[in-house]
Amino acid sequence: MAGNFSARKLKKNRKKFRLKKEKYRSRIFKLREKTDPLEGAPQARGIVLEKRQIEQKQPSSGMIKCVRIRLVKNGKQITAHVPRSGAINQITEHDQVTVEGMGGSQGGSVGSISGVKWKVFKVNDISLEMLRTGRKQKTSR
């Protein structure tokens, strides 16, 4: 079939069969950005709805401190991890927090924390680490 004048047909077939490949299709139709609550952004701001604890996956055991957040930009709800010990005490309901990805492969979750893809790093525009170590006070609203 690959004769002297078959370039047009070969190009058409290649285009048709590329759409069968999942990686190509998701890249062309921007499926990652459409399903991502942050809509492709590296960081997002949200309001804390509740604090919760999530149990770790096997074989680890322990409770992971997390917060449920409603994003300001689109109203979607996500669960974000609050890193380091004692940091959860610095966050209350209705606080404004800034979240970023945790850095798992392909935007997924990290380690034994199942289903949690984001972490909190700012509370009311003050670094969570500064609040945790006592170097700054949280602004009262």
C-alpha positions in Angstrom: 0.0 0.0 0.0 3.0 2.3 0.6 3.5 3.2 -3.1 4.7 6.3 -4.8 1.4 8.3 -4.5 0.1 7.0 -1.2 1.4 9.8 1.1 -2.0 11.4 1.5 -3.6 8.1 2.5 -0.8 7.3 4.9 -1.0 10.7 6.6 -4.8 10.3 7.0 -4.5 6.8 8.5 -1.8 7.9 10.9 -4.0 10.8 12.1 -7.0 8.4 12.5 -5.1 5.8 14.5 -3.3 8.2 16.7 -6.6 9.0 18.4 -6.8 5.5 19.6 -3.8 6.1 21.8 -4.9 7.3 25.2 -1.9 9.6 26.0 -2.2 11.4 22.7 -6.0 11.8 23.1 -5.8 13.2 26.6 -3.1 15.6 25.5 -4.9 16.8 22.4 -8.3 17.2 24.1 -6.7 18.7 27.3 -8.5 16.1 29.5 -6.0 16.6 32.4 -6.9 20.3 32.7 -10.6 19.7 32.4 -10.7 17.2 35.3 -8.2 19.0 37.5 -9.9 21.1 40.3 -7.1 23.6 40.1 -7.6 23.9 36.3 -4.0 23.5 35.5 -2.8 26.2 38.0 0.2 25.4 40.3 -1.6 26.9 43.4 -5.1 27.8 44.5 -6.9 29.5 47.3 -9.8 28.1 49.3 -11.9 28.3 52.4 -11.6 25.6 55.1 -14.9 23.7 55.5 -13.8 21.1 58.1 -10.8 19.4 59.6 -10.6 15.6 59.2 -8.2 12.7 59.8 -7.5 10.1 57.1 -6.1 6.6 57.9 -2.9 5.7 56.2 -2.6 2.9 53.6 -1.1 -0.5 54.5 1.5 -1.3 55.9 1.8 2.1 57.5 -0.4 3.0 60.4 -1.4 6.4 61.7 -3.8 9.3 61.1 -3.0 11.9 58.5 -4.3 15.4 59.4 -6.2 16.9 56.5 -8.7 19.7 55.8 -11.6 19.9 53.4 -11.5 23.0 51.2 -13.8 24.8 48.9 -11.8 26.5 46.1 -12.5 30.2 45.6 -12.0 30.1 41.8 -14.6 27.5 40.9 -16.4 26.3 44.1 -15.0 22.7 43.8 -14.2 20.8 47.0 -10.8 19.1 47.6 -9.0 17.5 50.5 -5.6 18.9 51.4 -2.9 17.5 53.7 -1.6 19.7 56.5 2.1 18.8 56.8 4.3 18.6 60.0 3.2 17.9 63.6 1.1 20.5 65.3 0.3 22.4 62.2 -3.4 21.4 62.2 -3.8 23.4 65.4 -3.1 26.6 63.5 -6.0 26.1 61.1 -9.6 26.8 62.1 -12.8 26.6 60.0 -13.5 29.5 57.6 -9.7 30.3 57.3 -8.4 31.1 53.9 -5.7 28.7 52.9 -3.4 28.4 49.9 -2.8 24.9 48.5 -0.3 23.4 46.1 0.3 20.0 44.6 2.2 17.4 46.7 4.5 16.4 43.9 3.3 12.8 43.2 4.0 11.3 39.8 1.5 12.5 37.2 -0.2 14.8 39.7 -1.2 11.9 42.0 -1.0 11.3 45.7 2.2 10.7 47.6 3.2 7.6 49.7 0.7 6.2 52.2 -1.7 9.1 51.9 -4.5 7.8 49.7 -6.5 10.1 47.5 -4.9 13.4 48.8 -3.1 15.3 46.1 -2.6 18.7 47.6 -1.0 20.3 50.7 -1.6 23.5 52.6 1.3 25.9 52.8 -0.3 29.2 53.8 -3.1 30.2 56.2 -4.6 33.7 55.8 -1.6 34.7 53.7 0.9 33.7 56.4 3.3 30.8 55.9 2.1 27.7 57.8 5.7 27.0 58.9 6.0 30.5 60.5 2.8 29.9 62.4 3.8 26.4 63.5 7.2 27.5 64.9 5.7 30.6 66.6 7.6 33.2 64.6 4.4 34.9 63.4 0.9 35.3 64.8 -2.3 34.5 62.9 -4.2 37.6 62.0 -7.7 37.7 63.7 -10.4 38.4 61.2 
